[in-house]
Amino acid sequence: IGQASFFAKAQNLISVTLKSNVDLTNTNGELISLCCFDNAVSTNIVQLDVSAVDAGTTVLPDLCSDVRAEGGRGTGFWNQVTSGVTLYLCPDVDAVENKLTAGLQLVVRFSVTNPAASQSLSVVLIQADDASTMASTTSFLLPQVALAPSLVTILGVMNAMAPMRVVLPEMTTRAIGQQSLLAALSNTLTITLQANVELSGADASLLTITNLTGAILPATVSLLPVTNGNEAEYLFCHPTTLTSRE
């Protein structure tokens, strides 16, 4: 399982890859449940994008938000209480059996909105069940197991593509001080910053400092070395001339 965006409040495309070792049909109202996408926001009916890895001639299953397809095909049901998704195998059409074929590696994608605050990843569990209360001889239960998350680091954020790993980009350390308080004297400002995401020239990152009220500044200011400053003076350059330490 993976996600497209870890930014707070962003639209986020969730991707789930699954494969069963038995056929899943709609005979007993078979369903797949995915839970839980902590603090994600969605409508009750989520639109699905369904594909497969090396499907060949195998027909992809139709997934529905309910056992009778009243919410339409290609949908899932979003539980507002648990922040989970339920996927039913839709009813057959024109006597063509609708099923998730054993061994078919299916990819299901749907969008949610990320929460407004930073949070760690969600451990999402998957389970296959049916609506028959296990009364039929063909009923079975695929036990609940955890989906394997995508564990990569992007922009300095660990586990950035794991489900519901969310970061509100901010300067977690932001301090400023000065060398002199006397009027009409040259003054050196020292600024200490630490961000919770990586800023880089490759992404055309721009750092702006404003509201230095009353200060008389030249068109270009020089960046000076600071003890334990991690050579920050070499990280920045003039946005027009691209000269370092300016």
C-alpha angles and dihedrals in degrees: 000000000000144000137222101222136028095185118119116256091008127134104255127200111213117205121198122185116195141165130187127206091215132046115266112209136168093249094111099018095272115200140180118218126200117192140213131004099176115229094345117147125223144143119260092259117051122196114233133212107202124191138146141225110243094341093165108179094340111122114236116238124248111236124203139188091234138021094257096045091240089144092053133257121291092038140112133203118248115208107216092200101050099025088231134134127228121200119193126194102247122236117273118269122216091349091300109137113239111211146142100242118226111258095019110131103220126194117203122187131186137160131243134169117250119235121258096247134061117263142165122257124287121240099228118202126204127204136170117214140147138230096242097089084237091287096129124080087231094054118113140164127223102209122242114267135169119259115235108248126218104254108197133134118235125177088353093303113128117223089009095160096044113112115280095356096149132184128187101208111233146138101264090188118039119161135149133190139168138223099220137027097186119113121255094009128123109261134197118212121205117203124190118197137172124178129200091220131049118262117200144172089236088066092043091243114188126197116203125189116190143170097054085154115204095003117135107220131183119233088258124031123203120234113223129206116259128199108256089003094130089238090288090163088074095049096070134057140180108281093225106033095029088221111158123238091031 
